[in-house]
Amino acid sequence: MHWRGFLDTADRLANGNSEGDWRSAASRAYYAVFHYFRDFFASHGLNFGGGGQSHFNIYAGLLNCGEPAVAKIGSEVDRLRVERVIADYDFRPTFDQPRAHKAVQGANGTITAFQALPGHDLRHSNRRRRSQASASYW
């Protein structure tokens, strides 16, 4: 499955009629971002491991890469992760449709912002060195 499938599903669920749809939309939105970054970094030789630790590794790597614009994206990835945890596990607060739409928009915006960064594909040697330095962080 491609990460885009999670984002399409999140968008569809955000337009649903129930709180279950909206919570699931936030969850799928986060997983679209998670799989986007996992696939992106794996294609550049960075292994984030498996299980729960890989979630931390991705956003910590983004936060600590040395590029302020990327660190900001890392903060957004973490915010989306927190929303996913609330959507999946904390049923006390109502999770409404605007919140679901905000999660989907945040996921889409996070991926778009990263793709718009100059050199986001790591072809530039300076960025490659920083990415390799970030990889050693894990």
C-alpha positions in Angstrom: 0.0 0.0 0.0 1.1 3.5 -0.8 1.0 6.3 1.9 -1.3 8.3 -0.4 -4.0 5.6 0.2 -4.0 6.5 3.9 -4.4 10.2 3.1 -7.3 9.5 0.7 -9.0 7.4 3.3 -8.5 10.1 5.9 -10.1 12.7 3.6 -13.1 10.4 2.9 -13.6 9.6 6.6 -13.3 13.3 7.6 -16.4 13.8 5.4 -18.2 11.0 7.2 -21.2 11.3 9.5 -20.0 9.9 12.9 -17.4 10.5 15.5 -15.9 7.1 14.7 -15.3 8.4 11.1 -13.7 11.6 12.4 -11.5 9.8 14.8 -10.4 7.3 12.2 -9.7 10.2 9.8 -7.2 11.7 12.3 -5.6 8.3 12.7 -5.3 7.6 9.0 -4.0 11.2 8.4 -1.1 10.6 10.9 -0.3 7.2 9.3 -0.1 8.9 5.8 2.6 11.2 7.2 4.3 8.4 9.1 4.5 6.2 6.0 5.5 9.0 3.7 8.6 9.8 5.9 9.4 6.2 6.6 9.4 5.5 2.8 11.2 8.7 2.0 14.1 8.0 4.4 14.2 4.3 3.6 14.7 5.2 -0.1 17.8 7.2 1.1 19.2 4.4 3.1 17.9 5.4 6.6 16.3 2.6 8.6 14.0 3.8 11.4 13.5 0.3 12.8 10.1 -1.2 13.5 7.4 -1.0 16.1 6.6 2.0 18.3 10.2 3.2 18.4 10.1 4.0 14.6 7.4 6.7 15.3 9.7 8.5 17.8 12.7 8.0 15.5 11.0 9.7 12.6 9.9 12.9 14.3 13.0 13.1 16.5 15.2 12.8 13.4 13.3 15.6 11.7 13.4 17.8 14.9 17.2 17.3 15.3 18.4 17.4 11.7 19.9 20.9 12.0 17.5 22.5 9.5 14.9 24.9 11.1 12.3 24.4 8.3 12.6 20.6 8.7 12.5 20.8 12.5 9.2 22.7 12.2 7.9 19.9 10.1 9.1 17.4 12.8 7.0 19.4 15.3 3.9 19.0 13.1 4.5 15.3 12.7 4.6 15.0 16.5 1.4 17.1 16.8 -0.3 14.7 14.3 0.9 11.8 16.3 -0.6 13.2 19.5 -3.9 13.7 17.7 -3.8 10.1 16.5 -3.3 8.9 20.1 -6.2 11.0 21.3 -8.4 9.8 18.4 -7.6 6.2 19.0 -7.4 6.0 22.8 -9.0 8.9 24.6 -12.8 8.8 24.3 -13.5 11.4 27.0 -13.3 14.5 24.8 -15.6 14.7 21.8 -13.7 14.4 18.6 -15.7 16.6 16.1 -15.6 16.9 12.3 -13.6 20.2 12.2 -10.9 18.5 14.3 -10.8 15.6 11.8 -10.5 18.1 8.9 -7.7 19.9 10.7 -5.8 16.6 11.0 -6.2 15.8 7.3 -5.2 19.3 6.3 -2.3 19.2 8.6 -1.1 15.9 7.2 -1.4 17.1 3.6 0.3 20.4 4.5 3.1 18.6 6.3 3.9 16.4 3.3 3.5 19.3 0.9 5.8 21.6 3.0 8.5 18.9 3.1 8.3 18.3 -0.7 8.6 22.0 -1.3 11.9 22.3 0.6 14.9 22.9 -1.6 17.0 19.7 -1.7 14.3 17.6 0.1 15.4 14.7 -2.0 18.9 14.7 -0.3 20.8 15.0 -3.6 22.8 18.0 -2.2 25.9 16.8 -0.4 25.4 19.2 2.5 21.9 17.8 3.2 23.2 14.3 2.7 25.8 14.8 5.4 23.2 16.2 7.7 20.9 13.3 7.1 23.7 10.8 7.7 24.5 12.7 10.9 20.8 12.4 11.9 20.8 8.7 11.1 23.6 8.2 13.6 21.3 9.9 16.2 19.2 6.7 16.1 
